[in-house]
Amino acid sequence: MTGASGMVGRNITDHSLSHNYEWLLPSSKELNLCDYTATRTYIDRHKPDFIIHAAGKVGGIQANIKEPVSFLISNLDMGRNVLMAALEVGVPRLINFGSSCMYPKDHQEALCEEDILSGKLEPTNEGYALAKIITTRLAEYISQEHTQLSYKTLIPCNLYGRYDKFDPKYSHMIPAIIHKIHIAKINRESSVEIWGSGQARREFLFAGDLANAVFKAIDEFDKIPSLLNIGLGYDYTIDEYYQKAAEVIGYKGKFSHNPNKPEGMQRKLSNIEKAVKWGWKHTHTLEDGLQKTYQYYLQGVQQ
């Protein structure tokens, strides 16, 4: 598995079923995935039965706006190198992680797997999205040309949970909210600022639920389609995420809105009909997930 030190990777290796498998978990120091020769050499040396490609350069709106070149090139290089090396070595099965950022912006209905490349992307994270789209298509093309190989893509909605990044420079929305509200509580601030109107809608899945889907996919790999959304199937407004996080953290202050700040896509909801038909469903409520994530955050703050 690539990206074993990231949030997705660590939730997978921490899962109760992980002991059923022998893992290769190269760190970025051990293996530079942006180096094709090094990537192919590593895969050829170990000849794994299965690859999970969970590595990537990730970040929130601020980071994506500031570094679009890096988000495009880093993720494109990693995806291409892992998949092409797997092809050349002959690794039979591979799970690639896509992203709901691959879907068109301003789409009010739930997004189906077939909606990829059907419209313009959200400009605030377009570079990241383009890299993910190309890697996803590459996985499909390899499977079409080489029928003895099966490379499939899981497309999780936005994720949060244990091992998330809480540094405002790199964090996604929920860890950023947790950090902001916690600091406001500690400093007894009367108000917390919300970027934009607060009415944009987001779908966030607890990372532990994605790990459940991964192990089910490993066991039932032949039963899943080449593209599969993994999400809640419903969403909340940004205001509602702030309010629920405040309840979990115990913050009693108010919220204000800054309309001059970006808030990204107005809605990005995944259609999970295929996942439900397959037999997967999330198990954590928003409150459950926020509680576990906040407890993890507090452990880091107290260290």
N, C-alpha and C positions, 0 to 999 in steps of 0.2 A: 504494500500500500504506500503510495506517495502521500505526502502531507500528513504523516502520522502525528506530528507535533501540533497540528492545527485543531480548531474546535471540532470539526467533523471527524478527523482522524482519531482524536483522543476519546471522543464519545463512542466510536466503534471499538477501539481496543479496550475500553473500560466495560464494555457490554458483557453480560453474564455468559453469552455464547462464544465469546472470543477465544476461550480456552480450547474450543473444539478444533482450532486450526493452528497451523504453524505459520508464523508471520515473518515477513521480511519488511523492516521498517527503516529504510535509509533516511538519515537526517540530511539536511541541505549541505552540511559540511562533508558528509560522506559521499553524497551524490548531487552534483549540480545538474538539475533537470533541463537547464537551458543549454547544456552542452550535449549535442546529439551523440557524439562518440562515447562519452562517459556513460550516458544513459543506455545505449545499446550494449556496451561492454558489461555493465552491471546486470542487465536482464539476461544476456546470453550466458553469463557465468552462473547465475542461479536458476535459470529456466523455470520460473514459477508456473503453476497450473492456472493461476487466476491473478489478474491485476485489478486493483481498485485505485483509480486516479482521483485523489482528493486534494492534491496540491494546487496552490494558486496564490496569486497576489490579490488580496481582497481588502476592501475598505468602504467607508461610507461616502456620502455625497461630497464632502469637502475634499477627501483624498482623491476621488475619481476626477473631480474638476481640476485639481492642482496637477495631477500626474497622468494625463490620458495616454501619453506615449508609453510610459512604463506599464500601465495596466493592460494595454493592447499587446505589446511585444512580449512581456514576461509570460502572460497567460497563453499566448499563441505559441511561443517557443516550447513551453512545457507540454502543452497538449499535443502538438505535432510530434515532438521527440518521443514521448511515451508511447503514443499509438503506433508510430512508424517503427520504432524499435521492437514493440510487441509483435507487429506484423512480420518483420524480418526474422525474428527468432522463432515465430510460430506459436506464441502464447494463445491457447484456444479460446479463453473467455476473459472479458474485460468489462468492468463497470466504469464509465466516465460520469463525472458529475457536471451537469449543466447548471443553468441558473434561470430563474424567472425573469432576469434582466434581458434574456434573449427574445422576449415577446414584445410586440409592438406597443408603443405608448398610446394613451387615450382610448383604450379598448374597455368599454364598460361591462361587457359580458365576461363570464368566466373563460379563461384562456385555455384552449385545447392544444394538445401537442402539435396538431396540424397548423396552428396559427403562426409558427415560426416563419419569419421572412415574408409575412403578409402585410407589413406596414412599417412605418418609420419607428426607429428606436428612440428611447428616452435619451436626450443629448448629454445629461449629466453623468451617465456611465456607459456611453456608447462604445468606447474602446474596449472595456471589459466584456461587454455583450458581444461584440464582433468576434473577439477571440474565442468565446465560448460557443458561438454559433459555428464557427469554422471547425472547431474540434469535434463538435457533435456531428456535423455533416461528414467529417472524415471517418468517424466511427461507423456511420451508416455505409459509406462508400466501401470501406474495407470489408465489411460483412457481405456486401453485395458481390464484390469481386472475388472474394475468397470464402466460399460457402462452408469450409471446414472451421472457420473462425467466427466467433459471435461476440461483437463489441456493442454494448448497449449503454444508453444514457439515462440516468435518473435526473429529473429536473425538480429539485426541491424549491419550495417557495422561500421567502426570507427566513433565516434561522437565528435562533438565540439559545443560550443555555450555558452550562458549565464549560469552562475553558474559553469563553468569549473574550474579545478584546475590549477593554473599558477605557483605554486612553482616547480622549476626544479627537486626537489627530487621525485615528484609524478605525474608530468604532462605528458599527452600524447603529440603527435607530434605538433598539431596545437597550443595549448596554449603555449607549449615550444617555438615554433617559434615566436609567438607574443611577448612573454616576451624577448627573445634574441634580436629581432630586435628593440623593443622599447628601451631597455637599450642601444643598439648600437647607436640608433639615439640620445638619450639624452646625451650620453658620446662622441658623434661625432667620433665614431670608424669607421675606413675606411673599415673594413672587418668583416664579420660574418662567423663563421665556420659551415659547414654542415657535419654531420656524414655520412661516407660512400661515395659512388660515386654520390649520388643525383639522380640516375636513377631508383631506386626502385619506384614502383608505389603504390599509396594508394587511397582508396575511403573513403572520409569523408562526413558524412551527418550532416547537422545542426540539433541540438537537438530539436528545435521547430517543425521540420518536422516529427521527430519520434513521438512527442506528438500528432500530427494530426493523425498518423497511429493508435496510441493507442485508441483514442476515436472512430475512425471508427471501430476498432476491437471490442470494448465494445458493440457498437450498432449492429454489424453484426457478432457476435462471431461464430455463427453456419456456416457461409459462408467461414471461413478461415481454411486452412489445419492445421494439428498438428504442422508443422514447416513452418515458413514463413520468407524469407529474406526481410529486409527493407533497401534499399540503393538507390544509384544513378543509378547504372547500367553502370557507366563509372568511370574512374579514372584519376589521374594526377601523374606526377613524383614528387618526393620530391623537386627537384629544382623548379618546377613550383609552388608549395605551398609557398616556400620561396619568389619567385619573386612576386607572387600576394599579399602576406602579406606585402612585402616591399612597394608596390604601395599603399596599403590601409593606412599604417602607415606613409608613406612619407619618407622612408629611401632611401638615394641616394648612399650608399656605395656598395662594391662588396662582392662576396661570395667566400670562399675557401672550399676545400673538405679535410676531414681527413679519408683516406682509412683504418686506423687502428681502427676506431670506428665501432661498429655494426650498421647495418641498418635494421635488421630483414628480414622478407620475401621479396622476390623480387617483388611479386605481390599478391594481395588479393582482387579480384574483385567479387562482388556478382551478381548472376543471379537473376533478379527481375521479371522474366516473370510471376510468380504466383501473385506477388503483383500488377503488371499492369493489369492482368486479373481480379483481385479482384476489381480494380478501384482506387488504390492509386498511387500517384506520388508526389515526392518532389516539393516544390514551391520556395525554396531559391537557387539562384545561389551561386557560391563560393564567389564572391565579396560581395553579400548581407550578407551572413553569417559571413564573416570575419569582415565586417563593424560593425555589431551588437555585435560580440564577442569582438572586440577591444574597442568599447564604454563601454561595461561592464567592461573590464579589466581596463580602465582608471578610472572608478568610484572607483574601489578598490584601485588603486594607489594613488588617490587624497584624500582618506579618512584618 
